[in-house]
Amino acid sequence: MSQVELEGILDTPWSGGASPLAVNSKKLGMWLFIVSDSLTFSALLISYAYVRLFTPDWPRPFEIWPEIAKSSLMTFVLLSSSLTMVLAVAAAHSGNVQRAVKFLLATMACGVAFVLIHATEWITLIHDGLTPWTNPWNKSVPLCGGAFFGLTGLHMLHVTIGVVYLGVICWGFNKGKWTAEHVEVSGLYWHFVDLVWMFIFPLLYLLSVNPK
Amino acid sequence: MHATLQLDQNDSKGNPKLFYTVWVWLLLITAAEIFLAYERIEVHLMITILLGLSLIKSALIMAYFMHLRFERLGLFLMVVPAIVFCICMMMIVLFPDSLHLTHLPQY
């Protein structure tokens, strides 16, 4: 076998000589994490939808102000953070470090704003008597509080971790320690957090709108 | 190989105008969801419509913001069908039971 033929065989995907997915290991790892984490959220959301469907007297207490207005604002903030994140990735790939850092900081600011608005909403609801074990609207549906705090709490934890993650990436990218690949991989995580909220917002908030 | 990777990365940078367009569409769909929440629609139909709109939004995010549209087909086939299959399995088990429970007599 000639050297040219040997190199041809080694260049095939099955020999390990080529990259069939054309992505680096970091990006592939993040995609696999997203697959597993999306199944965690899917299980929680489907369980919630299950109990929501078979409970006809599930409470629907959310008014336009504060709950729906605040959650709509949170959705706007998170969607805008995805826009700034994707612009940060584009800037990082084009080698414009300062622009990428600015957009990363804007994304982090949106993340912090989301957590703060969410925290004020939680405080209002806790003052109204909502806890993970009971709710003030219908005592016969104790799962209402558990579903609300469980889903929004896990999502808020993801956002908080995302802000810290972006902060570390922003610092490293600004110092030249890390590359545009790192920014892109952190962007995948951030967009996933945004994507999950696209299901939590309608299922948890809009289905609890007061029909009056 | 290197040239292919380079080409894919250049495509995935995308046009900022495209990202702004996707963002506006996501906001419009969200506004439609909020509008629907105040319509008097039966809860099963409401869940179906809201989930449908959320799926469209998640597809836009995955395709354009997460660059999946610009990746190789292999990555898409590795990620999306597995998630869809697992979610379908969860729903097949749970939802017929949930809908059945709504028709049980109340004691």
Boltz contact constraints between the chains, C-beta under 6 A:
constraints:
  - contact:
      token1: [A, 18]
      token2: [B, 1]
      max_distance: 6.0
  - contact:
      token1: [A, 20]
      token2: [B, 74]
      max_distance: 6.0
  - contact:
      token1: [A, 21]
      token2: [B, 72]
      max_distance: 6.0
  - contact:
      token1: [A, 21]
      token2: [B, 74]
      max_distance: 6.0
  - contact:
      token1: [A, 21]
      token2: [B, 75]
      max_distance: 6.0
  - contact:
      token1: [A, 22]
      token2: [B, 5]
      max_distance: 6.0
  - contact:
      token1: [A, 22]
      token2: [B, 8]
      max_distance: 6.0
  - contact:
      token1: [A, 22]
      token2: [B, 72]
      max_distance: 6.0
  - contact:
      token1: [A, 31]
      token2: [B, 79]
      max_distance: 6.0
  - contact:
      token1: [A, 35]
      token2: [B, 79]
      max_distance: 6.0
  - contact:
      token1: [A, 35]
      token2: [B, 83]
      max_distance: 6.0
  - contact:
      token1: [A, 38]
      token2: [B, 83]
      max_distance: 6.0
  - contact:
      token1: [A, 39]
      token2: [B, 86]
      max_distance: 6.0
  - contact:
      token1: [A, 42]
      token2: [B, 87]
      max_distance: 6.0
  - contact:
      token1: [A, 46]
      token2: [B, 90]
      max_distance: 6.0
  - contact:
      token1: [A, 46]
      token2: [B, 94]
      max_distance: 6.0
  - contact:
      token1: [A, 50]
      token2: [B, 94]
      max_distance: 6.0
  - contact:
      token1: [A, 50]
      token2: [B, 98]
      max_distance: 6.0
  - contact:
      token1: [A, 53]
      token2: [B, 98]
      max_distance: 6.0
  - contact:
      token1: [A, 54]
      token2: [B, 98]
      max_distance: 6.0
  - contact:
      token1: [A, 54]
      token2: [B, 101]
      max_distance: 6.0
  - contact:
      token1: [A, 54]
      token2: [B, 102]
      max_distance: 6.0
  - contact:
      token1: [A, 72]
      token2: [B, 34]
      max_distance: 6.0
  - contact:
      token1: [A, 75]
      token2: [B, 30]
      max_distance: 6.0
  - contact:
      token1: [A, 79]
      token2: [B, 26]
      max_distance: 6.0
  - contact:
      token1: [A, 82]
      token2: [B, 65]
      max_distance: 6.0
  - contact:
      token1: [A, 83]
      token2: [B, 23]
      max_distance: 6.0
  - contact:
      token1: [A, 86]
      token2: [B, 19]
      max_distance: 6.0
  - contact:
      token1: [A, 86]
      token2: [B, 65]
      max_distance: 6.0
  - contact:
      token1: [A, 90]
      token2: [B, 13]
      max_distance: 6.0
  - contact:
      token1: [A, 93]
      token2: [B, 13]
      max_distance: 6.0
  - contact:
      token1: [A, 188]
      token2: [B, 66]
      max_distance: 6.0
  - contact:
      token1: [A, 191]
      token2: [B, 61]
      max_distance: 6.0
  - contact:
      token1: [A, 191]
      token2: [B, 65]
      max_distance: 6.0
  - contact:
      token1: [A, 191]
      token2: [B, 66]
      max_distance: 6.0
  - contact:
      token1: [A, 195]
      token2: [B, 58]
      max_distance: 6.0
  - contact:
      token1: [A, 195]
      token2: [B, 61]
      max_distance: 6.0
  - contact:
      token1: [A, 198]
      token2: [B, 54]
      max_distance: 6.0
  - contact:
      token1: [A, 198]
      token2: [B, 57]
      max_distance: 6.0
  - contact:
      token1: [A, 198]
      token2: [B, 58]
      max_distance: 6.0
  - contact:
      token1: [A, 199]
      token2: [B, 54]
      max_distance: 6.0
  - contact:
      token1: [A, 202]
      token2: [B, 33]
      max_distance: 6.0
  - contact:
      token1: [A, 202]
      token2: [B, 50]
      max_distance: 6.0
  - contact:
      token1: [A, 202]
      token2: [B, 54]
      max_distance: 6.0
  - contact:
      token1: [A, 206]
      token2: [B, 33]
      max_distance: 6.0
  - contact:
      token1: [A, 206]
      token2: [B, 37]
      max_distance: 6.0
  - contact:
      token1: [A, 209]
      token2: [B, 37]
      max_distance: 6.0
